[in-house]
Amino acid sequence: DHLDINIAGSKINWRWMDNFLLMPQVTRVLPSNFAMQRHELFYSRWQFPTSPAKNLFGDRYVTVGDAAGIIRAFKGKGVNTACTTGIRAAEVMMDVGISKEAFKDYYDSFSDITSDLPYGKIIRMLAGFSARCGLFTPMLQLAKEDKKFRAAFFDSVAGSRMFKEIIFETISLQLSWKVVKILIMWFFKQFSFMSWVIKPISKAITNKRT
Ligand SMILES: Cc1cc2nc3c(=O)[nH]c(=O)nc-3n(C[C@H](O)[C@H](O)[C@H](O)COP(=O)(O)OP(=O)(O)OC[C@H]3O[C@@H](n4cnc5c(N)ncnc54)[C@H](O)[C@@H]3O)c2cc1C
């Protein structure tokens, strides 16, 4: 029997894993004595791939899936990509060959994904910033009110469209102003001790909104 246990986060180390394994909710679902035997476990630390691997193909070799790092930057879709890169690599081997030149076709056939990486990274950065700064709730509220913004949220999480398309079809002056207002309110909240200045300004902004 084999168990793979993953935890994810930006500052994860073996202590986090130890604490995780000792949580009552976790020990309950693991085989008895599992936590006690944890010094025999193999711990390893990996990073999720975020860009194409270096030298991912060459003469007589090609990499696929996570190893190739051909992923969607925000919604990984790792299983889909593992399958499509595997299928595409096999097709190239059968139809074109196994030389470095032949595998250029393989890499080029994922240009839609690789050229979309910077846009996915922008969305990932914005989502990370919103989560860290407590901006998710007002953004979700805005998504409830704004149909386009709601669709952008859905498409980003589902990874159903290219991130470049999502960004350029959603961005507008009107929406940008709504986001700026949320940011201004957030900024003022950070300096709540200056409420005598903030209150009249935030009142003006909120009044304009309604
Ligand atoms: C916690 C977590 C949640 C995820 N959720 C999703 C999700 O919801 N949807 C989604 O699409 N993707 C998800 N992914 C990503 C997805 O699992 C991967 O992108 C996908 O499994 C990659 O497939 P792969 O074949 O490239 O690599 P893997 O599935 O990692 O397969 C590589 C295999 O090679 C074996 N191996 C390694 N080294 C050697 C060696 N030296 N000799 C022999 N064998 C070796 C490994 O044991 C492994 O079995 C998730 C990943 C994680 C970690």
Ligand as a Chemical Component Dictionary entry (heavy atoms), coordinates in Angstrom:
data_LIG
# 
_chem_comp.id                   LIG 
_chem_comp.type                 NON-POLYMER 
_chem_comp.pdbx_formal_charge   0 
_chem_comp.three_letter_code    LIG 
# 
loop_
_chem_comp_atom.comp_id 
_chem_comp_atom.atom_id 
_chem_comp_atom.alt_atom_id 
_chem_comp_atom.type_symbol 
_chem_comp_atom.charge 
_chem_comp_atom.model_Cartn_x 
_chem_comp_atom.model_Cartn_y 
_chem_comp_atom.model_Cartn_z 
_chem_comp_atom.pdbx_ordinal 
LIG C1  C1  C 0 -2.461 18.585 -4.121  1  
LIG C2  C2  C 0 -2.605 18.632 -5.633  2  
LIG C3  C3  C 0 -3.851 18.848 -6.180  3  
LIG C4  C4  C 0 -3.998 18.896 -7.564  4  
LIG N1  N1  N 0 -5.252 19.110 -8.090  5  
LIG C5  C5  C 0 -5.428 19.107 -9.411  6  
LIG C6  C6  C 0 -6.730 19.273 -9.976  7  
LIG O1  O1  O 0 -7.732 19.435 -9.279  8  
LIG N2  N2  N 0 -6.858 19.254 -11.336 9  
LIG C7  C7  C 0 -5.785 19.091 -12.142 10 
LIG O2  O2  O 0 -5.947 19.063 -13.371 11 
LIG N3  N3  N 0 -4.544 18.922 -11.637 12 
LIG C8  C8  C 0 -4.331 18.919 -10.298 13 
LIG N4  N4  N 0 -3.064 18.757 -9.772  14 
LIG C9  C9  C 0 -1.940 18.659 -10.691 15 
LIG C10 C10 C 0 -1.876 17.261 -11.295 16 
LIG O3  O3  O 0 -1.938 16.273 -10.279 17 
LIG C11 C11 C 0 -0.565 17.137 -12.052 18 
LIG O4  O4  O 0 -0.407 18.240 -12.915 19 
LIG C12 C12 C 0 -0.541 15.857 -12.900 20 
LIG O5  O5  O 0 -0.696 14.738 -12.056 21 
LIG C13 C13 C 0 0.792  15.784 -13.647 22 
LIG O6  O6  O 0 0.901  14.522 -14.250 23 
LIG P1  P1  P 0 2.317  13.973 -14.648 24 
LIG O7  O7  O 0 2.063  12.644 -15.302 25 
LIG O8  O8  O 0 3.063  15.003 -15.400 26 
LIG O9  O9  O 0 3.128  13.798 -13.291 27 
LIG P2  P2  P 0 2.812  12.866 -12.048 28 
LIG O10 O10 O 0 1.352  12.591 -11.923 29 
LIG O11 O11 O 0 3.527  13.523 -10.906 30 
LIG O12 O12 O 0 3.519  11.507 -12.438 31 
LIG C14 C14 C 0 4.903  11.352 -12.372 32 
LIG C15 C15 C 0 5.185  9.933  -11.887 33 
LIG O13 O13 O 0 6.577  9.660  -12.029 34 
LIG C16 C16 C 0 6.992  8.960  -10.878 35 
LIG N5  N5  N 0 8.445  9.150  -10.746 36 
LIG C17 C17 C 0 9.112  10.230 -10.308 37 
LIG N6  N6  N 0 10.420 10.025 -10.338 38 
LIG C18 C18 C 0 10.601 8.792  -10.816 39 
LIG C19 C19 C 0 11.751 8.004  -11.092 40 
LIG N7  N7  N 0 12.981 8.478  -10.894 41 
LIG N8  N8  N 0 11.566 6.769  -11.582 42 
LIG C20 C20 C 0 10.332 6.292  -11.823 43 
LIG N9  N9  N 0 9.197  6.991  -11.587 44 
LIG C21 C21 C 0 9.335  8.228  -11.089 45 
LIG C22 C22 C 0 6.194  9.549  -9.748  46 
LIG O14 O14 O 0 6.121  8.659  -8.649  47 
LIG C23 C23 C 0 4.827  9.727  -10.419 48 
LIG O15 O15 O 0 4.015  8.615  -10.296 49 
LIG C24 C24 C 0 -2.885 18.706 -8.395  50 
LIG C25 C25 C 0 -1.622 18.472 -7.832  51 
LIG C26 C26 C 0 -1.489 18.440 -6.467  52 
LIG C27 C27 C 0 -0.131 18.162 -5.869  53 
# 
loop_
_chem_comp_bond.comp_id 
_chem_comp_bond.atom_id_1 
_chem_comp_bond.atom_id_2 
_chem_comp_bond.value_order 
_chem_comp_bond.pdbx_ordinal 
LIG C1  C2  SING 1  
LIG C2  C3  SING 2  
LIG C2  C26 DOUB 3  
LIG C3  C4  DOUB 4  
LIG C4  N1  SING 5  
LIG C4  C24 SING 6  
LIG N1  C5  DOUB 7  
LIG C5  C6  SING 8  
LIG C5  C8  SING 9  
LIG C6  O1  DOUB 10 
LIG C6  N2  SING 11 
LIG N2  C7  SING 12 
LIG C7  O2  DOUB 13 
LIG C7  N3  SING 14 
LIG N3  C8  DOUB 15 
LIG C8  N4  SING 16 
LIG N4  C9  SING 17 
LIG N4  C24 SING 18 
LIG C9  C10 SING 19 
LIG C10 O3  SING 20 
LIG C10 C11 SING 21 
LIG C11 O4  SING 22 
LIG C11 C12 SING 23 
LIG C12 O5  SING 24 
LIG C12 C13 SING 25 
LIG C13 O6  SING 26 
LIG O6  P1  SING 27 
LIG P1  O7  DOUB 28 
LIG P1  O8  SING 29 
LIG P1  O9  SING 30 
LIG O9  P2  SING 31 
LIG P2  O10 DOUB 32 
LIG P2  O11 SING 33 
LIG P2  O12 SING 34 
LIG O12 C14 SING 35 
LIG C14 C15 SING 36 
LIG C15 O13 SING 37 
LIG C15 C23 SING 38 
LIG O13 C16 SING 39 
LIG C16 N5  SING 40 
LIG C16 C22 SING 41 
LIG N5  C17 SING 42 
LIG N5  C21 SING 43 
LIG C17 N6  DOUB 44 
LIG N6  C18 SING 45 
LIG C18 C19 SING 46 
LIG C18 C21 DOUB 47 
LIG C19 N7  SING 48 
LIG C19 N8  DOUB 49 
LIG N8  C20 SING 50 
LIG C20 N9  DOUB 51 
LIG N9  C21 SING 52 
LIG C22 O14 SING 53 
LIG C22 C23 SING 54 
LIG C23 O15 SING 55 
LIG C24 C25 DOUB 56 
LIG C25 C26 SING 57 
LIG C26 C27 SING 58 
# 
